[in-house]
Amino acid sequence: MRCKDLFFCLASLALLTEQTSAGAWPRGKGKVFLSYSSSLTWPDGRPLELPDIYGGIYAEYGLSKRLTFGLDVGSPDATRPNRLKAIGFFRYSLSAPSAAHQFAFDVGAGKYLGEPVVRIGGSYGKGISLFSRSGWMSLDAHMLVVPSSRATTRSIDATLGVNLPKGKAMGLLSMHRSATGDSTYTFTPSYAYQIDAKRHIDIGVSFNLDSGSDPALKLGVWQEF
């Protein structure tokens, strides 16, 4: 438990300096990225036609060479507004687009679990060579803070990916700590199949590393404009 606490303390401290994320690379002026995703789980004894579903939409728009506007919306139940996450944010890339190491930070606001929140985040990214193919590694960390109570939710995502002839293979390690102090660790391997130059279909499986809960099927679509 102490190792987990140390990890989150270091990550939170990094957010106050030049921290980084999966979104460290600038989107580019006038460019748009959209991602539609869903996560489906079938608890023991549940009929296959009745999974628990989490849905989300993520969008980015390049305002300039280094400034990007983003929108992160999702909910496990669209009929219950108090379960909704809706965050708008601005991300500024500190590195030139051609730099080997990419650093960025972001700030934003919105609602999470029925409470107004402020978002503070940072990102790091680096292109790498993996199995004789081009790839990337990235770290994305952010905090959601309720101003009235200072309750804080922390999340960190570490991604390793490789470019393949018809898509991208990725592994995502996620760490999430709720405002109550409960921590969740998940690992999600996935493959994004390239339909055309600007569209991918993403499929993967998410495993909870610290409990016996059922794995989740992950489905998504990426679209660039």
C-alpha positions in Angstrom: 0.0 0.0 0.0 2.9 2.4 0.8 4.3 1.9 -2.7 0.9 2.9 -4.2 0.8 6.0 -2.0 4.3 6.9 -3.0 3.5 6.5 -6.7 0.5 8.8 -6.5 2.4 11.4 -4.4 5.2 11.5 -7.0 2.7 11.8 -9.8 0.8 14.6 -8.2 4.1 16.4 -7.5 5.0 16.0 -11.2 1.8 17.7 -12.2 3.1 20.9 -10.6 6.2 20.9 -12.8 6.7 20.0 -16.5 4.6 16.8 -16.4 3.3 15.1 -19.5 0.7 12.8 -21.1 -0.7 10.6 -23.9 -1.8 14.0 -25.2 1.6 15.6 -25.2 1.9 15.8 -29.0 0.2 19.0 -30.3 -2.9 18.3 -32.4 -2.1 20.9 -35.0 -4.0 24.1 -36.0 -7.4 23.4 -37.4 -7.2 19.6 -37.0 -9.9 17.6 -35.3 -9.8 14.2 -33.5 -12.9 12.3 -32.3 -13.0 9.1 -30.3 -16.2 7.1 -29.5 -15.7 4.3 -27.0 -17.7 1.8 -24.9 -16.8 -0.7 -22.3 -19.0 -3.8 -21.8 -18.9 -6.3 -18.9 -21.0 -9.4 -18.2 -21.0 -10.2 -14.4 -21.4 -13.8 -13.5 -24.8 -15.2 -14.3 -25.7 -12.2 -16.5 -27.2 -13.0 -19.9 -25.0 -12.0 -22.8 -27.5 -9.6 -24.2 -27.5 -7.5 -20.9 -24.0 -6.2 -20.3 -23.1 -3.3 -18.1 -22.1 -0.5 -20.5 -19.9 2.6 -20.0 -19.9 5.0 -23.0 -17.6 7.9 -23.7 -16.7 10.6 -26.3 -13.4 12.3 -26.5 -12.6 15.2 -28.8 -9.7 17.5 -29.6 -9.5 20.6 -31.8 -6.2 22.3 -32.6 -6.5 26.0 -31.9 -2.9 26.8 -32.9 0.4 24.9 -33.4 0.7 24.3 -29.7 -2.7 25.0 -28.1 -5.4 22.3 -28.2 -9.0 22.3 -26.9 -10.3 19.0 -25.6 -13.6 17.6 -24.4 -14.0 14.4 -22.3 -17.5 13.1 -21.7 -18.7 9.8 -20.4 -21.1 7.9 -18.2 -22.0 4.3 -17.2 -25.6 5.3 -17.2 -26.8 8.2 -19.5 -30.2 8.3 -17.6 -28.5 9.4 -14.4 -26.9 12.8 -14.6 -25.1 12.4 -11.3 -22.9 9.7 -12.9 -21.9 11.9 -15.8 -18.3 13.1 -16.4 -18.1 16.2 -18.7 -14.8 18.0 -18.7 -13.6 20.7 -21.1 -9.9 21.6 -21.1 -7.0 23.4 -22.8 -3.7 21.7 -23.4 -0.5 23.6 -24.3 2.5 21.7 -25.7 5.8 22.9 -24.4 7.8 21.1 -27.0 8.2 21.8 -30.7 6.3 19.3 -32.9 9.5 17.8 -34.1 11.1 17.4 -30.6 12.0 13.8 -29.5 10.6 14.4 -26.1 7.1 15.9 -25.9 5.9 17.8 -22.8 2.5 19.4 -22.3 0.2 20.6 -19.5 -3.6 21.2 -19.4 -6.2 23.0 -17.3 -10.0 22.7 -17.5 -13.3 22.5 -15.7 -16.6 20.7 -15.8 -18.7 18.2 -13.7 -17.9 14.8 -12.3 -20.3 12.7 -10.3 -22.6 15.6 -9.9 -20.0 18.0 -8.6 -18.3 20.9 -10.3 -14.6 20.2 -10.7 -11.3 21.8 -11.9 -8.9 19.7 -13.9 -5.1 20.0 -13.7 -3.0 17.7 -15.8 0.3 17.0 -17.6 1.6 14.8 -20.4 4.8 13.2 -21.7 5.4 11.4 -25.0 8.3 9.9 -26.9 8.6 8.1 -30.2 10.5 4.8 -30.0 11.5 1.8 -32.0 9.9 -1.5 -31.0 10.4 -4.8 -32.7 12.0 -3.0 -35.6 8.9 -0.9 -36.0 8.1 2.7 -35.0 6.1 3.2 -31.9 5.6 5.4 -28.9 5.4 5.6 -25.2 3.4 8.1 -23.2 2.3 9.1 -19.7 -0.8 11.1 -19.0 -1.7 12.3 -15.4 -4.5 14.5 -14.2 -6.4 15.5 -11.1 -10.0 16.5 -10.7 -10.6 18.8 -7.7 -13.9 19.8 -6.2 -13.3 23.5 -5.3 -15.8 23.6 -2.4 -14.4 20.5 -0.5 -11.0 20.1 -2.2 -11.9 16.4 -2.7 -9.5 15.1 -5.3 -9.6 12.3 -7.9 -6.3 11.3 -9.5 -5.7 9.3 -12.6 -2.5 8.2 -14.4 -2.3 6.4 -17.8 0.9 4.9 -19.2 0.7 3.7 -22.8 3.1 1.7 -25.0 2.2 1.3 -28.6 3.6 0.0 -31.9 2.6 0.9 -35.5 1.7 -2.1 -37.6 1.0 -2.4 -41.4 -2.8 -2.1 -40.9 -3.1 -0.6 -37.5 -1.7 0.0 -34.0 -1.1 -2.5 -31.1 -1.2 -0.9 -27.7 -0.9 -1.7 -24.0 -2.5 0.8 -21.5 -1.8 0.6 -17.7 -4.2 2.8 -15.8 -4.2 3.9 -12.1 -7.2 5.7 -10.6 -7.6 7.0 -7.1 -11.1 8.2 -6.1 -11.7 11.1 -3.7 -12.4 8.5 -0.9 -8.9 7.0 -1.3 -9.9 3.8 -3.1 -7.5 2.9 -5.8 -8.1 0.9 -9.0 -5.4 -0.5 -11.3 -6.3 -1.8 -14.8 -4.4 -3.2 -17.8 -5.9 -2.9 -21.3 -4.3 -4.5 -24.4 -5.9 -3.4 -27.6 -5.6 -3.3 -31.4 -6.7 -0.3 -33.5 -7.4 -1.5 -37.1 -7.0 1.2 -39.7 -10.0 1.4 -42.0 -8.6 4.3 -44.0 -6.1 7.1 -43.6 -8.2 8.9 -40.9 -10.3 6.2 -39.3 -9.6 3.3 -36.9 -11.7 0.7 -35.1 -10.3 -0.1 -31.7 -10.9 -3.4 -29.8 -9.4 -4.6 -26.5 -10.0 -6.1 -23.2 -9.6 -4.4 -19.8 -8.4 -6.4 -16.8 -8.7 -5.2 -13.2 -5.3 -5.9 -11.5 -6.3 -5.6 -7.9 -9.7 -7.4 -7.7 -11.5 -10.4 -9.1 -14.0 -8.4 -11.1 -14.8 -9.4 -14.6 -12.8 -8.2 -17.6 -14.4 -5.6 -19.8 -14.7 -5.7 -23.6 -13.5 -2.3 -25.0 -14.8 -1.1 -28.4 -14.1 2.3 -30.0 -13.8 4.3 -33.2 -11.2 7.0 -33.9 -11.8 9.7 -36.5 -9.6 12.5 -37.7 -10.6 15.5 -39.8 
